[in-house]
Amino acid sequence: MRTGVSIGVAGGVVGNLIFSGFALFFAFMGSMFVKQEWNNLQETKAMQAWVQTDCTIETCKTEDAGEDFRLVVTYRYEVDGRTFTNDQYGKRRYLKAETITEIKRAEQRFPPGKTVAGHYNPANPAEAVLDLPTVAGAKKGLGFALIFPAVGLVFATIPWLRGRKKRDGEPAKAKKERSPKLFLVPFGSIFFLIGVLMLKPFLFEPLQKTRDAQTWNEVQATVVSSKVKSHNSDDGTTYSPYIAYRYTVDGQEYFGDQYTFSGGSSSGYSGKAAIVRKYPKRKKFTVYVNPADPTESVINREPSLGLLFGLFPLVFALVGAAIMVAGFRAKGGNAKLDERQANAYEVTLKGKSPAAKAIALTLFASAWGGIVYLIFKSDAPMAFLIIFGLFGVAIAAGAVHAILATFNPRPTVEIVPGNIRPGTSVAMRWRTNGRIDRISALKITLKCLQVTTETRRSGGKTQSSVVRTPIHEQELLVTQKQHEIAHGTLGFQVPKDQPASRLGNHDGIEWQIVFHGDIARWPDMKAQLPFIVYPTGA
């Protein structure tokens, strides 16, 4: 029976700074949102003093504004015997929507000649609106905006609250170590829940609609607008075909613009332009209409590869699940030593995969690059941009170093027996896999580390970090011989006067066998292979 053992603890000031940096940036972006909503609230409050009056609709029409559609409504009203004409809909001059169906629905509310309620500014009667914004709506917008900086500030302070003293001058008391589950599991569950909930609109509903549409009725339709829509983002420009059409069911006219149920946009303009060219304005063609709801229609009801975009929310769900699994597997201060090694005769030692570190740093560097880009596009001070930029360069360099290290040779180590206690003699054999000719020298070391939490007080705040201090270090082999680098055997004894393994961040003990291979002009081979030394008499 073979058992792999891996013990590790994440934390420290660097980790706290990275976590808080992301949280503070989140709070900074949220504060910009709050400022915008606050100004909107003040303007809305001022408009509540406007006077209501009757407005007569003169014209109402839908215009194609390029990327969207807008409703242009002109109306007249009287104030103190004077007649005014205006076309201001609300806080914005025009009512806009991405689809023609939304605009046509609004157009039905304002037929020419109809009298509707409007409001004018008593200080300037020429200023008026048909749709007066409400304070309640503005307050909801502000309340929603406040969530973002609040969440950012809370998460920015969480890493620095650990290990605080109760009162100035009072010695820090040892406290029970909290399990990482308290943070990782709830945090991961949020990602998982978001991913699962997003699957419904992105995947399940389009699949259901595509299946149902196979039985919908064929109806003659006429194109009223067709174009390629562009969607700009930090990752570039994507495109989607947009075809608006009208059709009649039982004497009632309807408008639609659903080309396919897969939705979304992608790069590549020519393919979308080719679709649009098939549907010039005023062309008659067949659409498929839902007999149970004539307002629902579609041009192409066949399944397409675009439906695969609906799998994107799975990324959130999988990331959340991975974080939750890491949380459940994390060991707190009361964790017990794994007994599987003690029950095994021969044990295979496993270290952390360098690929995991490379992937994590690469993703982090990419995300940080996006943050730097957003800062560059904003009005943030240049010093702020330089600090974030230099930090991004350091992260990118670390990612490159980690990626190169994944191509290094890796040792496989087996030890006998598995039930190791202070004073036990251990037989070890190893085999180095990969390009061992690149390794000029190999050093194998037995280490015993004491894991403690250091608490420092600075600037009125108490900061804690996990520290690993070697309390025993013994060279087992130093060689430049290729055959010994490739494979070999040796024996060693765990000193009787050294402590057994103990889990925890406040008074933990870790044992490991460390392989260090020197590689010229390349990251060195480094492998830390933990194992358990059980207490005597346990």
C-alpha positions in Angstrom: 0.0 0.0 0.0 1.3 3.4 -0.9 0.2 6.7 0.5 0.8 10.3 -0.6 1.0 13.0 2.0 1.0 16.7 1.4 0.8 19.3 4.1 0.8 23.1 3.4 -0.4 26.3 4.8 -1.1 29.5 2.9 -0.9 32.9 4.4 1.5 35.7 5.4 1.8 39.4 4.7 2.3 39.0 1.0 -0.9 37.0 0.7 -2.7 39.6 2.8 -1.5 42.4 0.6 -2.6 40.7 -2.6 -6.0 40.0 -1.2 -6.4 43.5 0.3 -5.2 45.0 -3.0 -7.9 43.3 -5.0 -10.5 44.3 -2.4 -9.4 47.9 -2.3 -9.5 48.1 -6.1 -13.0 46.7 -6.0 -13.9 49.3 -3.4 -12.3 52.1 -5.5 -14.3 51.1 -8.6 -17.5 50.9 -6.5 -16.9 54.4 -5.1 -17.0 55.8 -8.7 -20.3 54.0 -9.1 -21.6 55.5 -5.8 -20.6 59.0 -6.9 -22.5 58.7 -10.1 -25.6 57.4 -8.4 -25.4 60.1 -5.7 -25.4 62.9 -8.3 -28.3 61.2 -10.0 -30.2 61.2 -6.7 -29.7 64.9 -6.2 -30.9 65.7 -9.7 -33.9 63.5 -9.3 -34.8 65.2 -6.0 -34.6 68.6 -7.6 -37.0 67.5 -10.4 -39.7 66.5 -7.9 -40.6 70.3 -7.7 -41.5 70.3 -11.4 -45.1 71.0 -12.2 -47.4 68.5 -13.8 -49.3 69.5 -16.9 -51.2 67.9 -19.8 -49.1 67.2 -22.9 -50.6 66.5 -26.4 -48.6 64.0 -28.5 -47.8 65.5 -32.0 -45.5 62.8 -33.4 -44.1 59.5 -32.3 -41.7 57.4 -34.3 -39.0 54.7 -34.0 -35.6 55.5 -35.3 -32.6 53.2 -35.9 -29.8 54.8 -34.0 -27.1 52.4 -35.1 -26.3 50.1 -32.2 -29.8 50.6 -30.7 -33.2 52.0 -31.4 -34.7 55.1 -30.0 -38.2 56.5 -29.6 -38.6 60.1 -30.7 -41.8 61.7 -29.2 -42.7 65.4 -29.8 -45.4 67.0 -27.7 -46.9 70.4 -26.9 -48.1 71.9 -23.6 -49.2 75.3 -22.3 -47.8 77.3 -19.4 -49.5 80.6 -18.5 -51.0 81.0 -22.0 -47.8 80.2 -23.8 -47.4 77.1 -25.9 -44.2 75.0 -25.8 -43.0 72.1 -27.9 -40.5 69.6 -26.6 -39.1 66.1 -27.4 -37.4 65.4 -24.0 -38.6 62.0 -22.9 -37.0 61.7 -19.4 -33.6 62.5 -17.9 -32.4 61.3 -21.2 -33.7 62.9 -24.3 -34.8 59.7 -26.0 -36.1 56.4 -24.8 -33.5 53.9 -26.1 -33.5 50.1 -26.3 -31.3 47.5 -28.0 -34.3 45.8 -29.6 -37.1 47.1 -31.8 -39.7 45.1 -29.9 -39.1 47.1 -26.8 -39.4 50.4 -28.6 -42.5 49.4 -30.5 -44.1 48.4 -27.3 -43.4 51.9 -25.9 -44.5 53.5 -29.2 -48.0 52.2 -28.6 -48.4 54.3 -25.5 -48.0 57.6 -27.4 -50.2 57.7 -30.5 -50.4 61.2 -32.1 -53.3 63.3 -30.6 -53.3 61.5 -27.3 -53.1 63.6 -24.1 -50.7 62.3 -21.5 -49.3 63.7 -18.2 -45.9 65.5 -18.3 -43.9 67.8 -16.0 -42.2 71.1 -16.7 -39.6 73.1 -14.8 -41.2 76.2 -13.2 -37.9 78.1 -13.3 -37.7 77.4 -17.1 -41.0 76.2 -18.6 -39.3 75.3 -21.9 -37.7 72.4 -19.9 -40.1 69.4 -19.6 -40.2 65.6 -19.5 -42.9 63.0 -20.2 -41.3 60.5 -17.8 -40.4 62.0 -14.4 -37.8 59.9 -12.6 -38.7 58.9 -9.0 -36.6 59.4 -5.9 -37.3 55.8 -4.8 -35.7 54.5 -8.0 -32.7 56.8 -7.5 -32.3 55.6 -3.9 -32.4 52.0 -5.0 -29.7 52.7 -7.5 -27.6 54.4 -4.8 -28.2 51.6 -2.3 -27.2 49.0 -4.9 -24.0 51.0 -5.7 -23.0 51.2 -2.0 -22.8 47.4 -1.8 -19.6 47.4 -4.0 -17.4 49.7 -1.9 -18.8 48.2 1.3 -17.9 44.6 0.3 -14.5 45.8 -0.9 -13.7 47.5 2.4 -14.9 44.5 4.5 -12.8 42.0 2.5 -9.8 44.4 2.6 -9.8 44.5 6.4 -10.5 40.8 7.0 -6.8 39.6 6.6 -5.6 42.2 9.1 -8.1 41.4 11.9 -6.5 38.0 12.7 -4.3 38.0 15.8 -5.4 41.4 17.1 -4.8 42.3 20.8 -7.7 43.1 23.0 -6.1 46.3 24.4 -2.9 48.2 23.8 -0.1 46.9 25.9 -1.8 43.6 26.7 0.2 40.5 25.6 -1.3 38.7 22.7 -3.0 35.5 23.9 -2.7 32.3 22.1 -6.1 31.6 20.5 -7.7 28.6 18.9 -6.7 28.4 15.3 -9.6 28.9 13.0 -10.1 26.5 10.1 -9.8 27.9 6.6 -13.2 26.3 6.0 -14.8 29.4 7.6 -13.7 31.5 4.7 -13.1 29.2 1.7 -16.3 27.3 1.8 -18.7 30.3 1.9 -16.5 32.2 -0.7 -16.5 29.1 -3.0 -20.2 28.5 -2.6 -20.9 32.1 -3.9 -19.0 31.3 -7.1 -20.6 27.9 -7.4 -24.1 29.4 -6.8 -23.6 32.1 -9.4 -22.4 29.6 -12.0 -25.3 27.3 -11.4 -27.9 30.1 -11.5 -26.4 31.4 -14.7 -26.8 28.1 -16.4 -30.5 28.6 -16.6 -30.6 31.7 -18.8 -27.4 30.9 -20.7 -27.9 27.1 -21.4 -31.1 25.5 -20.3 -33.6 28.1 -21.5 -32.0 28.4 -25.0 -31.9 24.6 -25.3 -35.6 24.4 -24.2 -36.6 27.2 -26.7 -34.7 25.5 -29.5 -36.6 22.2 -28.9 -40.0 23.9 -28.5 -39.6 26.0 -31.7 -39.5 22.8 -33.8 -43.3 22.8 -33.5 -43.9 26.6 -34.0 -46.0 27.9 -36.8 -44.5 29.3 -40.1 -45.5 32.9 -40.6 -44.6 35.4 -43.4 -42.5 38.4 -42.1 -40.9 41.5 -43.6 -37.5 42.9 -42.6 -37.6 46.4 -41.2 -34.0 46.7 -40.1 -30.8 44.5 -40.5 -27.3 45.3 -39.4 -24.2 43.9 -37.7 -24.0 45.0 -34.1 -20.6 45.6 -32.6 -19.9 45.1 -28.9 -16.7 46.7 -27.5 -15.0 45.4 -24.4 -11.5 45.3 -22.8 -10.9 42.0 -24.8 -11.7 43.6 -28.1 -14.7 43.9 -30.4 -17.2 41.2 -31.0 -20.1 41.1 -33.5 -23.6 39.7 -33.8 -26.2 39.8 -36.6 -29.4 41.8 -35.9 -32.5 41.4 -38.0 -35.7 43.2 -37.0 -38.9 42.2 -38.7 -42.7 42.6 -38.5 -45.3 39.9 -39.0 -49.1 39.5 -38.6 -51.0 36.9 -36.6 -54.8 37.0 -36.6 -54.8 40.5 -37.9 -52.5 41.8 -35.1 -49.1 43.2 -36.1 -46.1 42.1 -34.1 -42.4 42.9 -34.2 -39.5 40.5 -33.5 -35.7 40.4 -33.7 -34.7 36.9 -32.6 -32.3 35.4 -35.1 -31.4 32.3 -33.0 -31.8 31.2 -29.4 -28.1 30.8 -28.8 -27.6 34.6 -28.6 -24.2 36.1 -27.6 -21.6 37.6 -29.9 -18.2 36.6 -31.1 -15.2 37.9 -33.1 -15.2 37.8 -36.9 -17.2 40.4 -38.7 -17.5 38.8 -42.2 -19.6 35.8 -41.0 -22.1 38.1 -39.3 -22.2 40.4 -42.3 -22.9 37.5 -44.6 -26.0 36.6 -42.5 -27.2 40.2 -42.6 -26.9 40.4 -46.4 -29.4 37.6 -46.7 -32.0 39.8 -45.0 -32.1 43.3 -46.7 -34.7 45.8 -45.6 -38.3 45.0 -46.9 -37.4 41.4 -47.8 -40.2 38.9 -47.1 -39.2 35.6 -45.5 -40.5 32.9 -43.1 -40.2 33.1 -39.3 -41.4 30.7 -36.7 -44.0 32.0 -34.2 -45.1 30.5 -30.9 -48.8 29.7 -31.3 -49.3 30.1 -27.5 -47.6 33.5 -27.5 -47.5 35.3 -30.9 -45.1 37.9 -29.5 -42.4 35.2 -29.4 -40.7 34.3 -32.7 -37.4 33.3 -34.2 -35.7 33.2 -37.6 -33.4 30.2 -37.2 -34.8 27.5 -35.0 -32.1 24.9 -35.7 -29.5 24.0 -33.0 -26.2 25.8 -33.5 -22.7 25.7 -32.1 -23.5 29.0 -30.4 -25.4 27.0 -27.8 -22.0 25.9 -26.5 -21.5 29.4 -25.2 -24.1 28.5 -22.6 -21.4 26.3 -21.0 -19.5 29.4 -19.9 -21.2 29.6 -16.4 -19.7 26.2 -15.7 -16.3 28.0 -15.3 -17.8 29.9 -12.3 -19.3 26.7 -10.9 -16.1 24.7 -11.3 -14.0 27.4 -9.7 -16.4 27.7 -6.9 -16.5 23.9 -6.4 -12.6 23.8 -6.4 -12.5 26.5 -3.7 -15.1 24.7 -1.7 -13.2 21.4 -2.0 -10.0 23.2 -0.9 -11.9 24.5 2.1 -13.3 21.2 3.1 -9.8 19.6 2.8 -8.1 22.4 4.7 -7.0 21.4 8.2 -7.6 23.7 11.1 -5.8 23.8 14.5 -7.6 20.7 15.8 -6.8 18.5 12.8 -5.4 15.0 13.5 -2.5 13.4 11.8 -3.4 11.2 8.8 -3.1 7.6 10.0 -2.9 6.1 6.5 0.9 6.5 6.4 1.3 4.7 9.7 -0.6 1.7 8.3 1.5 1.5 5.1 4.7 -0.5 4.8 6.0 1.5 1.8 5.0 5.2 1.2 5.4 7.3 -1.9 6.0 10.9 -1.1 4.4 13.6 -3.2 5.1 17.3 -3.3 3.0 20.1 -4.7 2.6 20.2 -8.5 4.6 23.1 -10.0 1.8 23.3 -12.7 -0.7 24.4 -10.2 1.5 27.3 -9.1 2.1 28.2 -12.7 -1.6 28.2 -13.6 -2.5 30.2 -10.5 0.1 32.9 -11.2 -0.7 33.1 -14.9 -4.4 33.6 -14.1 -3.6 36.1 -11.4 -1.2 38.0 -13.8 -3.9 38.1 -16.5 -6.5 39.4 -14.0 -4.1 42.0 -12.7 -3.3 43.1 -16.2 -7.0 43.7 -16.8 -7.1 45.8 -13.6 -4.1 47.9 -14.7 -5.8 48.5 -18.1 -9.0 49.7 -16.3 -6.9 52.1 -14.2 -5.2 53.3 -17.3 -8.5 54.0 -19.0 -9.8 55.9 -15.8 -8.7 59.2 -14.5 -6.6 57.7 -11.7 -3.3 59.4 -10.8 -0.2 58.3 -12.7 1.5 57.2 -9.4 -1.4 54.9 -8.8 -1.0 53.4 -12.3 2.8 53.0 -11.9 2.4 51.2 -8.6 -0.1 48.8 -10.0 1.9 48.4 -13.2 5.2 47.5 -11.4 3.3 45.0 -9.2 1.9 43.5 -12.4 5.3 43.2 -14.0 6.6 41.3 -10.8 3.6 39.0 -11.0 4.2 38.3 -14.7 7.9 37.6 -14.0 6.9 35.1 -11.3 4.4 33.5 -13.7 7.1 33.0 -16.3 9.5 31.6 -13.7 6.8 29.1 -12.5 6.0 28.1 -16.1 9.6 27.3 -16.8 9.9 25.3 -13.6 7.1 23.0 -14.8 9.4 21.6 -17.4 12.0 20.6 -14.8 12.8 17.0 -13.8 10.8 15.7 -10.8 11.8 13.2 -8.2 9.7 10.2 -7.1 10.6 9.1 -3.6 9.6 6.0 -1.7 10.3 5.4 2.0 10.1 2.3 4.3 8.5 2.0 6.8 5.4 4.3 6.9 5.1 4.1 10.7 7.9 6.6 11.4 8.6 7.9 15.0 11.5 9.7 16.6 14.5 7.3 16.5 13.1 5.3 13.6 15.6 4.2 10.9 14.2 4.9 7.4 15.2 3.4 4.0 14.7 5.7 1.1 15.0 5.2 -2.7 14.4 7.8 -5.4 14.1 8.1 -9.1 14.4 11.4 -11.0 12.2 11.7 -14.1 12.9 14.0 -17.0 16.1 15.6 -18.4 18.4 14.8 -15.6 21.4 15.7 -17.8 20.4 19.4 -17.2 21.1 19.0 -13.4 24.7 19.7 -12.5 24.4 18.9 -8.8 21.8 17.4 -6.5 21.3 18.0 -2.8 18.9 16.0 -0.6 18.1 17.4 2.8 16.1 16.1 5.8 14.3 19.1 7.5 12.1 19.6 10.5 10.2 22.9 10.6 8.5 24.6 13.4 5.3 26.4 12.2 4.4 29.4 14.3 2.3 32.6 13.9 4.2 35.8 14.4 2.3 38.8 15.6 3.7 42.3 15.1 2.2 45.6 16.0 2.7 48.5 13.5 0.9 51.8 13.1 -1.7 50.9 15.7 -2.5 47.6 14.0 -1.6 44.0 14.8 -0.4 41.9 11.9 0.0 38.1 11.9 1.9 35.9 9.5 2.8 32.2 9.4 6.5 31.5 9.8 8.3 28.2 9.2 11.6 28.0 11.2 14.0 25.0 10.7 14.8 23.3 14.0 16.6 20.4 12.5 18.4 20.1 9.1 20.5 17.2 8.0 22.2 16.7 4.6 21.5 13.2 3.3 23.3 13.5 0.0 25.3 16.0 -2.1 26.4 14.7 -5.5 27.3 15.7 -9.0 27.3 12.1 -10.3 24.7 11.6 -13.0 23.8 8.0 -12.0 23.1 9.2 -8.4 21.1 12.1 -9.6 19.1 9.7 -11.7 18.3 7.2 -9.0 19.6 5.8 -5.7 19.0 4.6 -2.2 20.1 5.7 1.2 19.2 5.4 4.9 18.7 7.9 7.6 17.4 8.0 11.2 14.9 10.5 12.6 16.6 12.0 15.6 15.2 10.8 18.9 15.5 14.3 20.5 13.3 15.9 17.7 9.6 16.4 18.0 6.9 14.5 16.1 4.7 16.0 13.5 2.0 18.4 14.7 -0.6 20.2 12.5 -1.5 23.8 13.0 -0.2 27.3 12.4 0.5 28.3 16.0 2.6 25.4 17.2 2.9 23.0 14.3 5.8 20.7 13.3 6.5 19.6 9.7 8.9 17.1 8.5 10.1 17.0 4.8 12.7 15.7 2.5 13.9 18.4 0.2 15.4 17.8 -3.3 17.4 20.7 -4.8 18.9 20.4 -8.3 21.1 23.1 -9.7 20.2 23.9 -13.4 22.3 26.5 -15.3 20.3 29.5 -16.8 17.0 28.0 -15.7 14.9 27.7 -12.6 16.4 25.1 -10.2 14.6 21.9 -9.5 13.0 22.2 -6.1 10.8 19.6 -4.5 9.6 19.6 -0.9 8.3 16.1 0.0 6.4 16.1 3.4 6.0 13.0 5.5 4.6 12.4 9.0 6.6 11.5 12.1 4.2 10.1 14.7 4.5 10.7 18.4 6.3 8.0 20.4 3.8 5.7 22.2 0.8 7.0 20.3 
